Amino acid sequence: KAEKAEKAKKAKAAAEEEESAVAALALVPGGAAAKKSKSRNKILGAVALAVGLGLGSALMLPGAAPVRTSISTAASSATSAVSSAYRTVKNAAYHSIPEEERLLAQHAAHEAHETGLTDVLVLLFTSVLSVTLISKIPGGSPVLGFLLGGFFVGPYTTGLIGHVEQVKVLAEFGVVFLLFNIGLELSLERLQSMAKYIFGMGSTQMLLSTVVGAAIAVGAGLAVPPAVIIGVGLAFSSTAVALQVLQDRGESGGRHGRATFSVLLFQDLTVVLVFMLVPLLAGPDSGSITAILGSLAKAIAKTAVAIVGIMTIGRAVLRPVYRRIANLDKPEVLTATTLLVALGTSLLTMSLGLSMALGAFLAGLLLAETEFHLQVESDIAPFKGLLLGLFFMTVGMQIDPAVLFGKFGNVLLIVGAIIFGKMAVMAVAGPLWGLPLKESLRAGVYIAPGGEFAFVTFGLAVSYGLLTANVVNQINLAVVLTMAATPMLANLGQKLKTIMKSDQSVASLQPKEGEVDDMSGHVIIAGFGRTGRMIADVLGKELIPFVALDMNAEAVSAGRAAEMPIFFGDAGSSAVLHAVGASKASCAVVCLDTPGANYRAVWSLNKHYPNVQVYVRAHDIEHGIQLEKAGAKVCVPETLEPALQLAAAVLGTTGKNSEDVSIAIENFRRTNLGGLTGLNGIKGVALGYGKPIDMATAMSMDSEDGASMAAVKAGSH
């Protein structure tokens, strides 16, 4: 009976354990419940998008004019009602307080309003609420949450923000810190490798977009000078919105992400040209092509001189200054120095007629070459996130419901012309400079929305009498709506992967000539198994460019689906290595399945590209010695570190303290790597981590370890 009871108890426990496992499986990301929930969210998102498009299309019909007028009137009435209710509640609360407290509260409220403290509290509360709500919607983006939050507290709705212009000035620094951070994550070499995209694709996009926009404006009845201004203004895109959405979606390192950044950077370089073009088109020389070209040439020369001067002086000054500041060991002084460099360079470029964003980018690029860039990036992260969110809210504040519904048809036509026109331009400009059509369209969804420089351009045009305020209000509203639509357009770009199904044959997965021309200083990963994929994930999170090779077509297809730059090819082939830019690579990591394949890849890299440092996973120590003879800089035996980690865990359970465990493991590691002491005299490296180890050093370290061990034991006694 006891045995039967025990068996029944075990069976019941096993059944409960199985039920728990099934329940847990349903909760994990790959579980049935999670998949069902994800599918349901996709359906809801598609339904919401279809309903929104249907309503928008219906409101555009001529017969819907009364509906649009009613919506506009209702929006104005709602705004007035909210303001009236707010004043009523405020007055009721005001009169219910004793007079002395009332006067004190009135004075405090006045001070808070004048200093902007009330605006800060409203903005913080609105941002937290709106971003939280929008993030719960399938496909919702924080950028969209900030934009909608700004709309609800803006001057055209509730009017809760009293100092809109002051908030806009502060919000501009969000864009400054975003570009500064991007500069930190790049290098001058990588920027030079992207020159084809920056100056080739960027100039083509700006020129074609200007021509298309001007042609549409002329067709709408405008004269040529104001039509050109409209074309130029709408050719700009929002650097802040596009790059933030790219980063949020993890697409910055993709080919379309690099193309998007290149075009946006060129647009920032051309700001000074536009600022000089507006007065020329409004002046008496507007019909003289020679005068216009001469002024533009002066602007280009001015931009080039400013960039070269900043880069030259910055390289000579920044590194020694930061070294002195770092030696003070005062983190707050280092942070203050970073803010001074970022904002000072931005104000310098602005005073030269360039954009503040360009100056911040140059400052970040200079600091990226120093050993302090990681600490600097950490210091500015809080400022960037907060101020960038504030910038998005100021964009949302510019949405006027009265203009939107009063001129709904015109605004919607302008929105469509901007998005589809600029996407068509990218579909032409991308392939002209070697970018595939699908990647060009995916970059186009980020380039298509208008940008903040359009507001400045059109404002100048109004001041010079080229455009009327009525026309500019409608265009500005359309630009704001396209910026707000960027996260949804990014979702559309993601769908293009499935809509435009590419050839999945082995030939299509192979690297093609010129496909990685925009890369320099990148890492080549030979083998995309578990080890290679993990290395790729680490490099991707650190925004380090890489290219992977594998002979497994399924692994390559899976990597491509995850936006990984992976190709089908033999890492031991010199032609394949040439196609993935081995001549410009910084190093290669070889982690193939078989010792023979590893040896062949290392030998080929060392023979054809001796400038590339090779790191390889060895099968064992003997295999590692062979690989170092073939040219590997560092070899790591695949069984060594897992075994040592397990041994360390076991030693810890036996009662040894952490110092004893560390010394024992290090002694074992050195003993087992002692077979490379002969090679070390020639190559200066040793198996495992590339650390110089010779017999004298090893004996010295052993004696130091023995002394340390004795000291530890004496201390414990």
Residue pairs with C-beta under 8 A, 6 or more apart in sequence:
25 31
25 32
26 32
26 33
26 34
27 33
27 34
28 34
41 138
42 138
44 138
45 137
45 138
45 139
48 137
48 138
49 488
56 412
58 64
59 67
59 68
59 71
59 408
59 412
60 408
60 409
60 412
68 405
68 406
68 408
68 409
69 405
69 406
71 405
72 401
72 402
72 404
72 405
72 406
75 401
75 402
75 405
76 401
76 402
79 156
79 157
79 158
79 159
79 401
82 157
82 158
83 158
83 159
86 158
94 102
94 105
94 106
95 102
97 105
109 118
111 117
112 118
113 162
116 163
116 166
116 167
118 162
119 161
119 162
119 163
119 167
122 153
122 160
122 161
123 153
123 161
123 167
123 390
123 393
126 149
126 150
126 152
126 153
126 393
127 145
127 146
127 149
127 389
127 390
127 393
129 149
130 145
130 146
130 148
130 149
130 152
131 142
131 145
131 146
131 149
131 389
132 145
133 145
134 140
134 141
134 142
134 144
134 145
134 148
135 141
135 142
135 145
139 487
139 488
139 491
140 487
141 245
141 248
141 487
141 490
142 248
142 389
143 241
143 244
143 245
143 248
143 392
143 486
143 487
144 484
144 487
144 488
146 389
146 392
146 393
146 396
147 392
147 393
147 395
147 396
147 483
147 484
148 396
148 484
149 393
149 396
150 392
150 393
150 394
150 395
150 396
150 397
151 157
151 396
151 397
151 399
152 158
152 396
153 160
153 161
153 393
153 397
154 161
154 164
154 396
154 397
154 398
154 399
155 161
155 164
155 397
156 397
156 399
156 400
156 401
156 402
157 401
161 167
161 397
164 394
164 397
167 390
167 393
167 394
167 397
168 394
170 387
170 390
171 387
171 390
171 391
171 393
171 394
172 356
172 391
173 343
173 383
173 387
174 240
174 384
174 386
174 387
174 388
174 389
174 390
174 391
174 392
175 239
175 240
175 356
175 357
175 360
175 388
175 391
175 452
176 342
176 343
176 346
176 356
176 357
176 359
176 360
177 342
177 360
177 380
177 383
177 384
177 387
177 388
178 239
178 240
178 243
178 244
178 357
178 360
178 384
178 388
179 239
179 268
179 357
179 358
179 360
179 361
179 364
180 342
180 360
180 361
180 363
180 364
180 380
180 384
181 364
181 377
181 380
181 381
181 384
182 243
182 261
182 361
182 364
183 360
183 361
183 362
183 363
183 364
183 365
183 366
183 367
183 368
184 364
184 365
184 367
184 368
184 373
184 376
184 377
185 364
185 368
185 377
185 543
186 364
186 365
186 368
187 365
187 368
187 369
187 521
188 365
188 368
188 369
189 520
189 521
190 519
190 520
190 521
190 545
191 198
191 365
192 520
193 517
193 518
193 519
193 520
193 521
193 584
194 258
194 261
194 262
194 518
196 433
196 434
196 517
196 518
197 258
197 259
197 262
197 263
197 433
197 435
197 518
198 262
198 263
198 265
198 266
199 266
200 432
200 433
201 259
201 262
201 263
201 266
201 429
201 430
201 432
201 433
201 435
202 262
202 263
202 265
202 266
202 267
202 269
203 266
204 428
204 429
204 432
204 433
205 235
205 263
205 266
205 422
205 425
205 426
205 429
205 447
206 232
206 235
206 266
206 267
206 270
208 425
208 428
208 429
209 231
209 234
209 235
209 421
209 422
209 425
210 228
210 231
210 232
210 235
211 231
212 231
212 421
212 424
212 425
213 227
213 230
213 231
213 232
213 233
213 234
213 235
213 417
213 421
214 224
214 227
214 228
214 230
214 231
215 227
215 231
216 231
216 417
216 421
217 226
217 227
217 230
217 231
218 224
218 227
222 230
225 281
225 282
225 286
225 466
226 281
226 461
226 466
226 467
228 277
228 281
229 277
229 278
229 281
229 457
229 458
229 461
229 466
229 467
230 458
230 467
230 475
232 274
232 277
232 457
233 274
233 450
233 453
233 454
233 457
233 458
233 461
233 475
234 418
234 422
234 450
234 454
234 475
234 479
235 267
235 422
236 267
236 450
236 451
236 452
236 453
236 454
236 457
237 263
237 264
237 267
237 422
237 446
237 447
237 448
237 449
237 450
237 451
238 449
238 450
238 451
238 452
238 483
238 486
239 264
239 267
239 268
239 357
239 451
240 388
240 391
240 392
240 452
241 392
241 395
241 449
241 483
241 486
242 260
242 264
242 446
242 447
242 449
242 486
243 252
243 260
243 261
243 264
244 388
244 392
245 446
245 486
245 487
245 490
246 252
246 257
246 260
246 261
246 446
246 490
249 490
249 494
250 540
250 563
251 257
251 490
251 563
252 258
252 261
252 543
253 540
253 543
253 545
253 563
253 565
254 439
254 442
254 563
254 565
255 435
255 439
255 518
255 565
256 435
256 439
256 440
256 442
256 443
256 446
256 493
257 443
258 518
259 430
259 435
259 439
259 440
259 443
259 518
260 443
260 446
260 447
262 518
263 426
263 443
263 447
264 447
265 361
267 451
267 453
268 355
268 357
268 358
268 361
269 303
269 358
271 354
271 355
271 358
271 453
272 299
272 302
272 303
272 352
272 353
272 354
272 355
273 296
273 299
273 300
273 303
274 453
274 457
275 353
275 456
275 460
276 295
276 296
276 298
276 299
276 353
277 292
277 295
277 296
278 457
278 460
278 461
278 464
278 466
279 460
279 464
280 286
280 291
280 292
280 295
281 292
281 466
282 461
282 464
282 465
282 466
285 291
285 292
286 292
299 353
302 352
302 353
303 354
306 349
306 352
306 354
307 362
310 345
310 348
310 349
310 359
310 362
310 366
311 362
311 365
311 366
314 345
314 362
314 363
314 366
315 366
315 369
318 341
318 366
318 367
318 370
319 369
319 370
321 337
322 334
322 337
322 367
322 370
322 372
325 333
325 334
325 337
326 334
326 372
331 379
334 372
334 375
334 376
334 379
335 379
338 367
338 376
338 379
338 380
339 380
339 383
341 363
341 367
342 360
342 363
342 364
342 380
344 363
345 359
345 360
345 362
345 363
346 356
346 357
346 359
346 360
346 363
347 356
347 359
348 359
349 355
349 356
349 358
349 359
349 362
350 356
350 359
355 453
367 373
367 376
395 452
395 480
395 483
395 484
396 480
396 484
398 455
398 476
398 477
398 480
399 477
399 480
399 481
399 484
400 473
400 477
403 411
403 473
403 474
403 477
404 411
404 477
404 481
407 474
410 474
411 474
411 477
411 478
411 481
414 474
414 475
414 478
415 478
415 481
415 482
415 485
418 448
418 449
418 450
418 478
418 479
418 482
419 448
419 449
419 482
419 485
419 489
420 448
422 444
422 447
422 448
423 441
423 444
423 445
423 447
423 448
425 444
426 440
426 441
426 443
426 444
426 447
426 448
427 437
427 440
427 441
427 444
429 440
430 436
430 437
430 439
430 440
430 441
430 443
430 444
431 437
431 440
434 514
434 515
434 517
435 443
437 500
438 496
438 497
438 500
438 502
441 493
441 496
441 500
442 493
442 496
442 497
444 493
445 486
445 489
445 490
445 492
445 493
446 486
446 489
446 490
446 493
448 482
448 489
449 479
449 482
449 483
449 485
449 486
449 489
450 478
450 479
450 480
450 482
450 483
451 479
451 483
454 475
454 476
454 479
455 476
455 479
458 467
458 472
458 475
458 476
459 472
461 467
461 472
462 468
462 469
462 472
497 561
502 508
504 557
506 553
506 568
509 553
509 556
509 557
509 560
509 567
509 568
510 567
510 568
510 569
510 576
510 579
511 547
511 549
511 567
511 569
511 576
511 579
511 580
512 579
513 579
515 579
516 522
516 547
516 565
516 579
516 580
516 581
517 581
519 545
519 547
519 581
519 584
520 581
520 584
521 545
521 584
521 585
521 586
522 544
522 545
522 546
522 547
522 581
522 584
522 585
522 586
523 539
523 544
523 545
523 546
523 547
523 585
523 586
523 587
523 588
523 589
524 546
524 547
524 548
524 549
524 571
524 577
524 580
524 582
524 585
524 587
524 588
524 589
524 612
525 532
525 535
525 536
525 546
525 547
525 548
525 549
525 588
525 589
525 591
526 532
526 548
526 549
526 571
526 588
526 589
526 590
526 591
526 592
526 601
527 549
527 550
527 571
527 590
527 591
527 592
527 593
527 597
528 536
528 548
528 549
528 550
528 552
528 555
528 556
528 559
528 564
528 566
529 550
529 555
529 591
529 593
531 591
531 617
532 548
532 550
532 589
532 591
533 559
535 589
535 591
536 546
536 548
536 559
536 564
536 566
539 545
539 546
540 546
540 564
545 565
546 565
547 565
547 566
547 567
547 580
547 581
547 585
548 559
548 564
548 565
548 566
548 567
549 566
549 567
549 568
549 569
549 570
549 571
549 576
549 580
550 556
550 559
550 566
550 568
550 569
551 568
551 569
551 570
553 568
555 566
556 566
556 567
556 568
559 566
560 566
567 576
567 579
567 580
569 576
569 579
569 580
570 576
571 577
571 588
571 590
571 592
571 597
571 601
571 604
571 605
572 597
572 600
572 601
572 603
572 604
573 604
574 604
574 607
574 608
577 604
577 605
577 608
577 609
578 608
582 588
582 605
582 608
582 609
582 612
583 609
583 611
585 609
585 612
586 612
586 613
587 612
587 613
587 614
587 615
588 601
588 605
588 612
588 613
588 614
588 615
589 615
589 616
590 598
590 601
590 602
590 605
590 614
590 615
590 616
590 617
590 632
591 598
591 616
591 617
592 598
592 601
595 618
595 619
595 623
598 616
598 617
598 618
598 619
598 623
598 627
599 626
599 627
599 630
601 616
602 614
602 616
602 627
602 630
602 631
602 632
603 630
603 631
605 612
605 614
605 631
606 614
606 630
606 631
606 632
607 631
610 631
613 633
614 631
614 632
614 633
614 634
615 632
615 633
615 634
615 635
615 636
616 627
616 632
616 634
616 635
616 636
617 635
617 636
617 637
617 638
618 624
618 627
618 635
618 636
618 637
618 638
618 687
619 637
619 638
620 637
620 639
621 637
621 640
621 672
621 673
621 675
621 687
623 635
623 637
624 632
624 635
624 636
624 637
624 676
624 687
625 675
625 676
625 679
625 687
627 635
628 635
628 676
628 679
628 683
628 685
628 687
629 679
633 683
633 685
633 690
634 685
634 687
634 688
634 689
634 690
635 687
635 688
636 687
636 688
636 689
637 687
637 688
640 669
640 672
640 688
644 665
644 668
644 669
647 665
647 668
648 661
648 662
648 665
651 660
651 661
651 664
651 665
652 658
652 661
656 664
657 712
657 716
659 708
659 709
659 712
660 709
660 712
663 705
663 708
663 709
666 705
667 702
667 705
669 688
670 693
670 698
670 701
670 702
673 686
673 687
673 688
673 693
674 698
675 687
676 686
676 687
676 693
677 686
677 693
677 694
677 695
677 698
679 685
679 686
680 686
680 692
680 693
680 694
681 694
684 692
685 691
685 692
686 692
686 693
